Amino acid sequence: MSERFACRILGQHRLTQRKCAVLVEDEAALTAAIVAVALQYGRYGYRRTTALLRRDGWTVNMKRVERIWRREGLKVPARQPKRSRL
């Protein structure tokens, strides 16, 4: 059976069959490092976390850190408003 015919039957694009998924070996270690930095520095966002990871020796992209940050559900807590005088 040809690739074109099989993809037409399944309703998929042919490019989805040609491109192989890239597996990254250090994904779990990077995720653990991001969570550790987020727990240690609660007010830091993903941009400053990226800078800390780069300083520690990770070669990492800011977009990759943001993707992992969102996947793990990490958020910077909102600042408490200043109390006014009574």
VMD Tcl script that builds the backbone (N, CA, C; Angstrom):
set m [mol new atoms 258]
animate dup $m
set s [atomselect $m all]
$s set {name element resname resid chain x y z} {
  {N N MET 1 A 0.854 -1.165 0.000}
  {CA C MET 1 A 0.000 0.000 0.000}
  {C C MET 1 A 0.910 1.242 0.000}
  {N N SER 2 A 0.558 2.193 -0.791}
  {CA C SER 2 A 1.386 3.389 -0.887}
  {C C SER 2 A 1.130 4.322 0.294}
  {N N GLU 3 A 2.117 5.162 0.544}
  {CA C GLU 3 A 2.003 6.140 1.640}
  {C C GLU 3 A 0.874 7.129 1.367}
  {N N ARG 4 A 0.755 7.540 0.143}
  {CA C ARG 4 A -0.284 8.514 -0.225}
  {C C ARG 4 A -1.681 7.931 -0.013}
  {N N PHE 5 A -1.864 6.696 -0.406}
  {CA C PHE 5 A -3.168 6.047 -0.262}
  {C C PHE 5 A -3.506 5.804 1.209}
  {N N ALA 6 A -2.508 5.356 1.980}
  {CA C ALA 6 A -2.745 5.079 3.406}
  {C C ALA 6 A -3.085 6.359 4.158}
  {N N CYS 7 A -2.395 7.447 3.843}
  {CA C CYS 7 A -2.682 8.717 4.526}
  {C C CYS 7 A -4.046 9.257 4.131}
  {N N ARG 8 A -4.454 9.020 2.885}
  {CA C ARG 8 A -5.775 9.470 2.456}
  {C C ARG 8 A -6.868 8.695 3.191}
  {N N ILE 9 A -6.671 7.414 3.401}
  {CA C ILE 9 A -7.650 6.602 4.123}
  {C C ILE 9 A -7.744 7.047 5.579}
  {N N LEU 10 A -6.587 7.294 6.216}
  {CA C LEU 10 A -6.566 7.691 7.625}
  {C C LEU 10 A -6.925 9.156 7.842}
  {N N GLY 11 A -6.867 9.944 6.788}
  {CA C GLY 11 A -7.187 11.366 6.926}
  {C C GLY 11 A -6.048 12.165 7.538}
  {N N GLN 12 A -4.813 11.714 7.331}
  {CA C GLN 12 A -3.648 12.413 7.862}
  {C C GLN 12 A -2.878 13.064 6.728}
  {N N HIS 13 A -2.102 14.078 7.081}
  {CA C HIS 13 A -1.186 14.658 6.121}
  {C C HIS 13 A 0.013 13.741 5.966}
  {N N ARG 14 A 0.604 13.773 4.791}
  {CA C ARG 14 A 1.743 12.894 4.539}
  {C C ARG 14 A 2.973 13.340 5.311}
  {N N LEU 15 A 3.070 14.619 5.628}
  {CA C LEU 15 A 4.235 15.092 6.364}
  {C C LEU 15 A 4.282 14.538 7.782}
  {N N THR 16 A 3.127 14.203 8.351}
  {CA C THR 16 A 3.129 13.658 9.704}
  {C C THR 16 A 3.780 12.276 9.746}
  {N N GLN 17 A 3.808 11.596 8.621}
  {CA C GLN 17 A 4.429 10.278 8.572}
  {C C GLN 17 A 5.931 10.357 8.342}
  {N N ARG 18 A 6.402 11.459 7.795}
  {CA C ARG 18 A 7.819 11.570 7.456}
  {C C ARG 18 A 8.657 12.136 8.585}
  {N N LYS 19 A 8.102 13.053 9.351}
  {CA C LYS 19 A 8.885 13.705 10.402}
  {C C LYS 19 A 8.861 12.847 11.655}
  {N N CYS 20 A 10.038 12.493 12.146}
  {CA C CYS 20 A 10.149 11.671 13.346}
  {C C CYS 20 A 10.216 12.565 14.572}
  {N N ALA 21 A 9.653 12.117 15.656}
  {CA C ALA 21 A 9.695 12.864 16.904}
  {C C ALA 21 A 11.109 12.836 17.472}
  {N N VAL 22 A 11.552 13.999 17.944}
  {CA C VAL 22 A 12.886 14.109 18.507}
  {C C VAL 22 A 12.784 13.958 20.017}
  {N N LEU 23 A 13.466 12.974 20.557}
  {CA C LEU 23 A 13.455 12.748 21.989}
  {C C LEU 23 A 14.703 13.372 22.599}
  {N N VAL 24 A 14.499 14.182 23.611}
  {CA C VAL 24 A 15.611 14.851 24.273}
  {C C VAL 24 A 15.907 14.091 25.563}
  {N N GLU 25 A 17.178 13.762 25.768}
  {CA C GLU 25 A 17.544 12.922 26.904}
  {C C GLU 25 A 17.515 13.683 28.219}
  {N N ASP 26 A 17.788 14.990 28.180}
  {CA C ASP 26 A 17.926 15.745 29.422}
  {C C ASP 26 A 16.639 16.446 29.843}
  {N N GLU 27 A 15.509 16.052 29.282}
  {CA C GLU 27 A 14.244 16.729 29.591}
  {C C GLU 27 A 13.867 16.562 31.067}
  {N N ALA 28 A 14.021 15.368 31.603}
  {CA C ALA 28 A 13.659 15.129 33.004}
  {C C ALA 28 A 14.602 15.875 33.946}
  {N N ALA 29 A 15.888 15.882 33.634}
  {CA C ALA 29 A 16.852 16.585 34.478}
  {C C ALA 29 A 16.628 18.087 34.426}
  {N N LEU 30 A 16.303 18.607 33.234}
  {CA C LEU 30 A 16.035 20.042 33.107}
  {C C LEU 30 A 14.760 20.417 33.847}
  {N N THR 31 A 13.737 19.579 33.764}
  {CA C THR 31 A 12.495 19.838 34.490}
  {C C THR 31 A 12.743 19.861 35.985}
  {N N ALA 32 A 13.546 18.933 36.474}
  {CA C ALA 32 A 13.864 18.908 37.905}
  {C C ALA 32 A 14.644 20.153 38.316}
  {N N ALA 33 A 15.549 20.606 37.451}
  {CA C ALA 33 A 16.323 21.813 37.765}
  {C C ALA 33 A 15.435 23.054 37.780}
  {N N ILE 34 A 14.488 23.138 36.851}
  {CA C ILE 34 A 13.577 24.290 36.806}
  {C C ILE 34 A 12.695 24.308 38.043}
  {N N VAL 35 A 12.170 23.168 38.435}
  {CA C VAL 35 A 11.311 23.108 39.624}
  {C C VAL 35 A 12.114 23.442 40.878}
  {N N ALA 36 A 13.362 22.995 40.932}
  {CA C ALA 36 A 14.201 23.303 42.096}
  {C C ALA 36 A 14.471 24.797 42.205}
  {N N VAL 37 A 14.748 25.445 41.075}
  {CA C VAL 37 A 14.980 26.893 41.093}
  {C C VAL 37 A 13.700 27.627 41.464}
  {N N ALA 38 A 12.558 27.150 40.947}
  {CA C ALA 38 A 11.279 27.798 41.261}
  {C C ALA 38 A 10.927 27.653 42.742}
  {N N LEU 39 A 11.291 26.532 43.350}
  {CA C LEU 39 A 11.027 26.366 44.782}
  {C C LEU 39 A 11.976 27.205 45.634}
  {N N GLN 40 A 13.212 27.341 45.174}
  {CA C GLN 40 A 14.190 28.108 45.948}
  {C C GLN 40 A 13.922 29.602 45.845}
  {N N TYR 41 A 13.605 30.069 44.656}
  {CA C TYR 41 A 13.331 31.489 44.430}
  {C C TYR 41 A 11.887 31.617 43.978}
  {N N GLY 42 A 10.994 31.866 44.904}
  {CA C GLY 42 A 9.575 31.875 44.600}
  {C C GLY 42 A 9.124 33.030 43.738}
  {N N ARG 43 A 9.832 34.165 43.783}
  {CA C ARG 43 A 9.416 35.333 43.035}
  {C C ARG 43 A 10.024 35.406 41.648}
  {N N TYR 44 A 10.840 34.437 41.258}
  {CA C TYR 44 A 11.486 34.479 39.955}
  {C C TYR 44 A 10.571 33.841 38.914}
  {N N GLY 45 A 10.505 34.435 37.751}
  {CA C GLY 45 A 9.743 33.877 36.648}
  {C C GLY 45 A 10.629 33.007 35.766}
  {N N TYR 46 A 10.103 32.658 34.602}
  {CA C TYR 46 A 10.857 31.751 33.736}
  {C C TYR 46 A 12.054 32.438 33.092}
  {N N ARG 47 A 11.999 33.754 32.915}
  {CA C ARG 47 A 13.132 34.445 32.300}
  {C C ARG 47 A 14.342 34.458 33.231}
  {N N ARG 48 A 14.122 34.804 34.475}
  {CA C ARG 48 A 15.238 34.820 35.420}
  {C C ARG 48 A 15.689 33.407 35.745}
  {N N THR 49 A 14.759 32.467 35.726}
  {CA C THR 49 A 15.123 31.062 35.920}
  {C C THR 49 A 16.035 30.592 34.791}
  {N N THR 50 A 15.752 31.032 33.560}
  {CA C THR 50 A 16.616 30.698 32.433}
  {C C THR 50 A 18.019 31.249 32.640}
  {N N ALA 51 A 18.114 32.479 33.139}
  {CA C ALA 51 A 19.419 33.077 33.385}
  {C C ALA 51 A 20.191 32.297 34.449}
  {N N LEU 52 A 19.495 31.852 35.486}
  {CA C LEU 52 A 20.156 31.063 36.532}
  {C C LEU 52 A 20.618 29.712 35.999}
  {N N LEU 53 A 19.802 29.097 35.155}
  {CA C LEU 53 A 20.183 27.809 34.582}
  {C C LEU 53 A 21.397 27.955 33.663}
  {N N ARG 54 A 21.419 29.030 32.888}
  {CA C ARG 54 A 22.570 29.268 32.018}
  {C C ARG 54 A 23.826 29.516 32.840}
  {N N ARG 55 A 23.681 30.211 33.956}
  {CA C ARG 55 A 24.827 30.461 34.827}
  {C C ARG 55 A 25.342 29.166 35.433}
  {N N ASP 56 A 24.429 28.213 35.663}
  {CA C ASP 56 A 24.822 26.921 36.227}
  {C C ASP 56 A 25.383 25.958 35.179}
  {N N GLY 57 A 25.359 26.366 33.908}
  {CA C GLY 57 A 25.973 25.529 32.884}
  {C C GLY 57 A 25.014 24.875 31.909}
  {N N TRP 58 A 23.732 25.088 32.035}
  {CA C TRP 58 A 22.762 24.526 31.107}
  {C C TRP 58 A 22.780 25.344 29.817}
  {N N THR 59 A 22.775 24.677 28.679}
  {CA C THR 59 A 22.580 25.339 27.394}
  {C C THR 59 A 21.111 25.177 27.051}
  {N N VAL 60 A 20.339 26.217 27.365}
  {CA C VAL 60 A 18.895 26.087 27.282}
  {C C VAL 60 A 18.304 27.347 26.655}
  {N N ASN 61 A 17.225 27.156 25.918}
  {CA C ASN 61 A 16.523 28.239 25.262}
  {C C ASN 61 A 15.409 28.746 26.177}
  {N N MET 62 A 15.125 30.061 26.112}
  {CA C MET 62 A 14.090 30.629 26.970}
  {C C MET 62 A 12.705 30.071 26.634}
  {N N LYS 63 A 12.474 29.791 25.352}
  {CA C LYS 63 A 11.175 29.247 24.956}
  {C C LYS 63 A 10.976 27.834 25.503}
  {N N ARG 64 A 12.063 27.079 25.568}
  {CA C ARG 64 A 11.973 25.724 26.119}
  {C C ARG 64 A 11.676 25.768 27.604}
  {N N VAL 65 A 12.322 26.700 28.315}
  {CA C VAL 65 A 12.062 26.842 29.749}
  {C C VAL 65 A 10.624 27.282 29.971}
  {N N GLU 66 A 10.126 28.185 29.134}
  {CA C GLU 66 A 8.735 28.632 29.281}
  {C C GLU 66 A 7.757 27.489 29.043}
  {N N ARG 67 A 8.048 26.644 28.050}
  {CA C ARG 67 A 7.166 25.510 27.771}
  {C C ARG 67 A 7.122 24.546 28.950}
  {N N ILE 68 A 8.292 24.250 29.519}
  {CA C ILE 68 A 8.337 23.358 30.687}
  {C C ILE 68 A 7.687 24.034 31.881}
  {N N TRP 69 A 7.894 25.335 32.044}
  {CA C TRP 69 A 7.314 26.116 33.136}
  {C C TRP 69 A 5.787 26.002 33.113}
  {N N ARG 70 A 5.206 26.181 31.933}
  {CA C ARG 70 A 3.741 26.096 31.810}
  {C C ARG 70 A 3.244 24.669 31.989}
  {N N ARG 71 A 4.003 23.694 31.465}
  {CA C ARG 71 A 3.588 22.296 31.597}
  {C C ARG 71 A 3.565 21.855 33.053}
  {N N GLU 72 A 4.512 22.356 33.860}
  {CA C GLU 72 A 4.576 22.001 35.276}
  {C C GLU 72 A 3.600 22.816 36.123}
  {N N GLY 73 A 2.961 23.813 35.522}
  {CA C GLY 73 A 1.976 24.611 36.251}
  {C C GLY 73 A 2.594 25.596 37.224}
  {N N LEU 74 A 3.819 26.033 36.951}
  {CA C LEU 74 A 4.492 26.968 37.846}
  {C C LEU 74 A 3.996 28.383 37.584}
  {N N LYS 75 A 3.844 29.139 38.658}
  {CA C LYS 75 A 3.394 30.522 38.545}
  {C C LYS 75 A 4.121 31.356 39.580}
  {N N VAL 76 A 4.306 32.611 39.245}
  {CA C VAL 76 A 4.858 33.553 40.213}
  {C C VAL 76 A 3.686 34.076 41.023}
  {N N PRO 77 A 3.739 33.969 42.351}
  {CA C PRO 77 A 2.604 34.435 43.150}
  {C C PRO 77 A 2.433 35.944 43.037}
  {N N ALA 78 A 1.187 36.391 43.098}
  {CA C ALA 78 A 0.892 37.821 43.000}
  {C C ALA 78 A 1.384 38.534 44.257}
  {N N ARG 79 A 1.845 39.740 44.068}
  {CA C ARG 79 A 2.311 40.528 45.215}
  {C C ARG 79 A 1.125 40.955 46.056}
  {N N GLN 80 A 1.339 40.976 47.368}
  {CA C GLN 80 A 0.305 41.448 48.273}
  {C C GLN 80 A 0.257 42.967 48.235}
  {N N PRO 81 A -0.916 43.566 48.231}
  {CA C PRO 81 A -0.984 45.031 48.199}
  {C C PRO 81 A -0.513 45.626 49.539}
  {N N LYS 82 A 0.092 46.803 49.443}
  {CA C LYS 82 A 0.558 47.461 50.653}
  {C C LYS 82 A -0.642 47.892 51.483}
  {N N ARG 83 A -0.506 47.741 52.792}
  {CA C ARG 83 A -1.604 48.167 53.665}
  {C C ARG 83 A -1.507 49.653 53.897}
  {N N SER 84 A -2.631 50.303 53.764}
  {CA C SER 84 A -2.625 51.742 53.992}
  {C C SER 84 A -2.802 52.035 55.485}
  {N N ARG 85 A -2.468 53.253 55.847}
  {CA C ARG 85 A -2.596 53.643 57.248}
  {C C ARG 85 A -4.070 53.781 57.607}
  {N N LEU 86 A -4.376 53.427 58.816}
  {CA C LEU 86 A -5.757 53.535 59.281}
  {C C LEU 86 A -6.068 54.925 59.776}
}
mol reanalyze $m
mol bondsrecalc $m
mol representation Tube
mol addrep $m
